[in-house]
């Protein structure tokens, strides 16, 4: 609402004029009259500059019957203004209704008197404007409307014309005279944005049409208002963030979107939005039309309609920067409605659209879209865990395959995520449970060794060994031999990476035995020594096995003159103790005789040379008998039992060519 010039300034001018009129019959004073006059300065005395003092001065002026007609008209107008303003101030600050009404009534009397007395007064448009205000302040809208009608009819060039039409529209709208209100607001709209009442007129013009059931027609005015508030005038493709608007503007925009939503819901829902936008220039706020309509459906508990509306925008352009948010809203709508299968489908669609590496992310930094990335993680995990649980229940291969697919999708999108190792472990579990043991072993190994240490690291490493064994049992020939090598490598990596694991020493010893059995003798020596170097030391059984492997490997490598060979077997002998005398005999014979080959035939001398130790075997009573046992034959030797102490009968010692088998052959 426009304010007129300050009352004191005008009052001063008018009082000065009235003073001139009063002094008309007196001698006019001159500068000389000031000579000798004493100037009195009153300190600490407050000058009364209130509206009340100004009104008293104007009343005093109007009491002068000889006052100039032009000055009287101006004084009446200003006195009316001061009464009107005083009444408004009292209403706003003190809520003194009675006094305010009296001042409004006095203002009305003054303005109507002025218009009657001075019909040709040059500022009667201002008088009419103020009179309408006074009537409104005094709760007389019909009288105010009549005055405004006179103003716009008589003074189309008045600077108050646009406001007068707007105020006419407001009174007519309140009276539910919507066609007339529409016309009044439309007149203001013709002024364009230069009028301070333009945006409010757009809003109320739209509502006037809406109230006449001209829903689609009303959207033109509402759309112009959204353009005004949400489109950057310097870059029309750029959206003004609604959150950065002032609170009144935000409320205005929200109300406008609600009108759009109600209109679209009364028509054909999302299809109506499509139709409306097809007739418009591109709107940067288009996604908000779908979003607000979907929200309206949520409020009405029409959850599938809400989801369909959100997804309608996504379908237009899945790669638009706002599409992921609307797809998230669709999933939430399905959740609210309790549609589990639709939630699942929605999550699949979201992941397919917005997995990292899809077209949506071309030229976009995931760090700038944290909500999308968070939703992507959640949805991929939910899908994988759903199908994994379903597979564990129904044991269907396709369910396991679907679970594995989503676990792999998560790992492809978030390879460095803190949850990646745990997810990789679940992928391996899925493969193991579906009997894909080779693939499971590889994923367990990745879980164990490809990530920084985590709670599942050693467990995954051991699970890989179990998977290799499961797969190896299903194979034959060269394929089995090749997988066996991979298993040995995995055993060594496990034992070396997780030495504190309860099974680490067992696994390392088994690997040494398997390497020896595969005739990889240098590596058998290396791993055997690794078993013996463990701290704290491995138990006696594992030490004996390791010493035996190292000794036989060194012997088979032809290290006959190596003094370590004898020491190795003596160490193994010492580990076993007297309770296993047969094993001691076996080792003594082995160390003493070295199993020389004569003419390609194994030759065992008829006596043994045991060095400083007492000879524990003497003469062969029977020839060597050859038996078939795998790739290497077994020779049975019968020894006289006279020198075997506590043994009452002959002891049969079975020896493989060039090396002695473990104790299980006795």
Buried (B, 14 or more C-beta within 10 A) or exposed (E): EEEBEEBBEBBEBBBEBBEEBEEEEEEEEEEEEEEEEEEEEEEEEEEEEEBEBBBBBBEEBBEBEEBBEEBBBBBBBBBBBBBBBBBBBBBEEEEBEEEBBBBBBBBBBBBBEBBEEBEEBEBBBBBBBBBBBBBBBBEBBEBBBBBBBBBBEEBEEBEBBBBBBBBBBBBBBEEEBBEBBBBBBBBBBEBEEEBBBBBBBBBBBBBBBBBBEBBBEBBBBBBBBBBBBBBEEEEEEEBBEBEEBEEEBBEBBEBBBBBBBBBBBEBEBBEBBBEBBEEEEEBBBBBBBBBBBBBBBBEEEBBBBBBBBBBBBBEBEBBBEBBBBBBBBBBBBBBBBEBEEBBBEBBBBBBEBBBBEBEBBEEEEBEEBEEBBEBBBBBBBBBBBBBBEBBBEEEEEEBBBBBBBBBBBBBEBBEEBEBBBBBBBBBBBBBBBBEBBBBBBBBBBBBBBEBEEBEBBBBBBBBBBBBBBBBBEEBEEEEEEEBBEBBBEBBBBBBEBBEEBEBBBBBBBBBBBBBBEBEBBEBBBBBBBBBBEBEEEBEEEBBBBBBBBBBBBBBBBEBEEEEEBBEBBBBBBEBBEEEBBBBBBBBBBBBBBBBEEEEEEBEBEEEBEBEEBEEBBEEBEEEBEEEEEEEEBBBBBBBEBEEBEEBEEBBEBBBBBBBBBBBEBE
